Amino acid sequence: MTTDLHEGPLEVATEIAAPVRRTWREQRERRRRRRIWMEELLGWILVPVIVVGCYWAVEGVMIALGTSPTAILNGLNQVTSGF
């Protein structure tokens, strides 16, 4: 254990340079990139939710009116077969 000790003089610590501040154009570009990623993420999440929600809404309206999609399609087939 005692052989692991460093007994020589301490080395001079290197100075850490201050981070370079980005220009306003670089900052704007980063904000744009972040916004685009967030919009894509929201699109991939919200679009399927909206589609499924619309399907459920149409289904609910049809059930409330006492009909079904198959009944509507059968009715449309009867109407178009008459032409």
C-alpha positions, 0 to 999 in steps of 0.5 A: 500500500505504501509503495503506491504513494507519490513522493515526488513534487506535485506536477503543475496542473494544466490550465483549462481554457475557457469554452469558446462561446458560440456565435448567434448563428451557431446558437440559432442552428442548434435551436433549429435542430433541437426544434426539428427533432422535437417536432419529429418526435411529437409527429411520430407520437401524436399522428397515430394517437390522432388517427386512432382517436378519430377512428374511435370517435367515428365508431362511437358516433356510429354506435350511438346512431345504431349502425355499424361500418358493415351496415353502411358499406352494405347500404352503399353497395346496394345503392351503387349496384342500382346504377 
